């Protein structure tokens, strides 16, 4: 949300005023007393009003909270941009959707206060006025968030890492005040897919052919032109990777359907009709053995399915904070943008990752082995 100079002044003043009058339990001592009792934490509100990928990388937090407080009600607040991720998220009691309309915000805040949350956690790793307002006015006894410019509203501010770290590790810091300390190797992203969705994907990908070749799935869609690698590049890659050992299947967002068909026709690769439904798209990915994609939410969905990923990115930040967590991966960066990434770099990354998986026999400890038949 872009703010004017006056808006920023109002927001700073509001935070300072709230710091003087905020209700609830104060500080880490009050929180320690709450978590020391078996029923001290009964309701938790998580605020994650940003993008789809951000919701997916938050799933280790959901799992850790559920394990630590198995009987607690854990609610999640999603925003307009990431509401589509809701069907993929497990371990939660309720998922609430919000938007920028004042009527919606007031309605949700009213519901929050009726829920009488013990803890509210602002999970946004950037400074978000919307998330901070929901946290501040949630009525929760304890409010947790990062020690950025919204720090005065938090009863327990959490210090950030001194240097860039993966978003999963950063988010897990928010759980330490609750006595939850997850080892990095134990932190797993995960999503849920209904069996009917998986069976529908199976019929489109496997059908009756029984083709046993491994599948390389190439997603051509990014969120902007700066993330589109180019028709010629995708055509060449799909053509060059096809072999007796590998099927190449092209996928895209519905907005790129025409380009998808053009690349498929020129390369001779297979393609899947784009779907508006994120669960449908994720089910397609569950049948891949390796996925190539620009740095979009698909990176994190693929990692949640245990799939090796080659990521094309125009930001060096991806290599530190947003790479495919917990799976073998390659992140290829070009500061000029994805269109400027050399073809040879991508082909080499794909082939080296395929070799790594072949040499490892498909049993890599960093990979969540997941059979589509077992997704539920």
Number of C-alpha atoms within 10 A of each C-alpha: 7 6 10 9 9 9 11 13 11 12 16 15 12 14 20 15 13 16 17 10 9 18 15 15 19 15 16 16 11 15 23 14 11 20 16 12 9 10 12 15 21 18 20 24 26 24 24 22 26 22 18 24 18 21 27 25 26 23 24 21 25 21 19 20 19 18 13 13 19 13 13 18 18 24 22 22 22 25 21 14 14 20 21 18 21 22 15 18 18 15 19 18 13 12 16 14 18 16 15 11 8 9 9 13 17 13 11 18 18 14 13 20 13 11 17 16 22 21 25 28 26 26 26 20 17 11 16 17 15 17 24 24 18 23 27 27 19 25 23 24 19 26 28 27 31 24 17 15 14 22 19 21 26 26 23 24 20 18 13 17 10 6 6 12 15 17 18 22 20 19 22 21 20 23 19 12 18 19 12 16 13 16 9 11 9 10 18 23 25 23 23 18 20 14 15 12 17 24 17 14 22 18 11 12 20 13 12 9 8 8 11 10 13 15 20 24 24 23 21 23 24 22 12 7 12 16 21 21 23 17 16 12 19 22 20 15 20 24 17 13 17 18 10 8 10 14 21 27 22 24 26 23 19 14 12 14 18 10 15 25 19 13 24 21 13 15 19 15 20 18 20 18 14 17 17 11 13 18 21 18 22 23 25 24 26 25 23 23 20 25 25 24 26 25 27 20 21 26 27 26 28 26 27 27 26 27 27 28 29 26 27 27 30 20 18 14 14 19 18 14 16 24 23 29 26 21 22 21 22 20 22 22 21 15 11 12 17 24 19 17 20 13 15 11 11 20 18 11 19 24 12 13 19 18 12 14 17 11 11 11 9 13 12 14 12 14 19 19 14 14 11 20 12 9 16 12
